[in-house]
Amino acid sequence: MKLPFAESYRIKMVESIRRTTREEREKWIADVKYNLFSLRTSQVFIDLLTDSGTGAMSDRQWSEMMLGDEGYAGSSSYYKLKDTIKEITGFDYFLPTHQGRAAENVLFSALVKEGDIVPGNSHFDTTKAHIEFRKAHAVDCTIDEAFDTTLDHPFKGNVDVEKLENVLENNSKEKIPLIIITITCNSSGGQPVSLKNMREVSAIAKKYDIPVYCDSARFAENAYFIKIREEGYSDVSIRDIVKEMFSYADGMTMSSKKDAIVNMGGFIGFKYKEIFDKASVYNILFEGFITYGGMSGRDMNAVAQGLFDGTEFDYLETRINQVAYLGQLLKDAGVPVQYPFGGHAIFVDAKRFLPNIPKEEFIAQTLAVELYIEGGVRGVEIGSIMADRDFETGLNRYPDLELMRLAIPRRVYTNDHMNYVAASLINVFDRRKTITKGFRITKEAPILRHFTVELERI
Ligand SMILES: *Cc1c(COP(=O)(O)O)cnc(C)c1O
C-alpha cells in the first residue's frame, strides 16, 4: 500500500476551543454589527480570519525565546537575526520592525512621495493603503488569468510584463520609486510568482533603472510552489530557490507573522547601504533604534529560528497539503473555490456562490456572515468592503473578485478541523438559494474600513 501523507510534526501543547450554538452566534454577530473582526475569539470555534501571527511556534523557537538578549543597542539577538536574514535571503542590510506594515511605512517614507506610481502584482491592502496615504498610486499589473478563478495556471501571481512595461514607458522615472512583487500574491489568492517572471521583471526594472522590492510575507510558500511547479526546479532546495528569488530584488519587506511563524514581527532587507541609511532615520522615528525596531530581543530570536523552520521542505509540504485538503473537499462538493488552491488560504468565489446578491450589498461579506452563523467558522471578506472607496472620487470600488478567504494558521489545526470547516460551508452552499439579501454600511472609516465597518441587514 502507498503510505499516506502525514504531518511532519507532533503536538506538545494544546489550547481548548469551544463549540457554540447557532442561537448564540446569531446574537453575537448582530451585536457586533456583522463585522467579524469585532467578535471575541471565545465566540469563534475555528478561526480562519487570518494566517497572520496565528501560527504555533516550534519547540526550537520557544527555546530561542529564552536566549533573547534585551540590550537596547547591539544585542546578540539583533546579530542572530541579521546573520539569518543574510543566510536565507542574501540581503546584507536589514531593519527590524514590529510587523509588515511598519516595514512598508518605513521603506515608503524613504522612497514614495505624492503623485508617484508604484506598479506591482495586486498590492496587499496595507501596502496599497501606505502608498495611497502618501497620495501616490498603486498600479496593478497582475496577469489577467489571475482574475478568472476557474482557470488553471501554475503562477497566477505573475506580473504581466507588458502591463508593467507600459507603465514604465509612459511615466517618467522620477515618478516610479519602486516596483513591488508580492510573493505569494495575497490579494489575488495566495498565488505564486515564478522565478522566470521575477527574472523578467528584474530585467525590465534594470532597463528603466527602477528598484524592485519583494513584499515577502509568504516567500517560503512561493519557493515551495516553484519547486513543485516550475520546470527545472524540482531538484533545487527551498533555500536555494529562496536565494534566487531574492537575487532579483533590491530589497524586501517582510511580515514575520506569516512565513517566519511568529506571533508578531517584521523587517526590511536591503541590498544597498545607501537606502538602508535613508530608511534607518524613519525606523528610529517610528519603530525604535535600528538594532531592535519595535521588537524584543527574544522575539527577534524566534523570528530567526522561524525563518529556518519556515523554509524546511517537510514543513511547507505539510502546510500546503493541508490547505489543498480543505480546497479539495470544497471543490468536490461543487463549492466555487479559486483554483489552483493558494498557499495559505482557500478563496471562495462569492459571486458564483451567491449569484442573487448584487455587488452593492457586499457579496463576500454576506457569505462570511452566513458561514459564521452556520458553524462558528470565521473567514474574512476580500471584496468591496476591503477595497475601500476611491480616494479621489469617494465612490465605492468594486474589485473584479468578491472572495471569502479561509486562511489556515500554521501548525495549528488538524484535518478534522478542515472536515468541520468544509461541512459548515457545504451546508451554506446547500441553502444558498435562500440567501437573497446582503448588507448596507452604517459606519465606516476613510481608509482600511473593513477592520471597523458597521453593517445592517437589508
Ligand atoms: C500581512 C501582509 C502584509 C502586512 O503585514 P502585517 O504584519 O500584517 O502588518 C503586507 N503584505 C502582505 C503580502 C501580507 O500578507
The ligand as an SDF file (V2000), in Angstrom:
LIG
                    3D

 15 15  0  0  0  0  0  0  0  0999 V2000
    0.3380   40.5440    6.0570 C   0  0  0  0  0  0  0  0  0  0  0  0
    0.8930   41.2010    4.8870 C   0  0  0  0  0  0  0  0  0  0  0  0
    1.4230   42.4930    4.9540 C   0  0  0  0  0  0  0  0  0  0  0  0
    1.3410   43.3440    6.2050 C   0  0  0  0  0  0  0  0  0  0  0  0
    1.9530   42.7450    7.2830 O   0  0  0  0  0  0  0  0  0  0  0  0
    1.4270   42.9410    8.7920 P   0  0  0  0  0  0  0  0  0  0  0  0
    2.4170   42.1540    9.5750 O   0  0  0  0  0  0  0  0  0  0  0  0
    0.0490   42.4180    8.8640 O   0  0  0  0  0  0  0  0  0  0  0  0
    1.4900   44.3910    9.0950 O   0  0  0  0  0  0  0  0  0  0  0  0
    1.9650   43.0270    3.8050 C   0  0  0  0  0  0  0  0  0  0  0  0
    1.9710   42.3460    2.6620 N   0  0  0  0  0  0  0  0  0  0  0  0
    1.4820   41.0980    2.5470 C   0  0  0  0  0  0  0  0  0  0  0  0
    1.5330   40.3750    1.2440 C   0  0  0  0  0  0  0  0  0  0  0  0
    0.9180   40.4940    3.6580 C   0  0  0  0  0  0  0  0  0  0  0  0
    0.3920   39.2730    3.5340 O   0  0  0  0  0  0  0  0  0  0  0  0
  1  2  1  0
  2  3  1  0
  2 14  2  0
  3  4  1  0
  3 10  2  0
  4  5  1  0
  5  6  1  0
  6  7  2  0
  6  8  1  0
  6  9  1  0
 10 11  1  0
 11 12  2  0
 12 13  1  0
 12 14  1  0
 14 15  1  0
M  END
$$$$
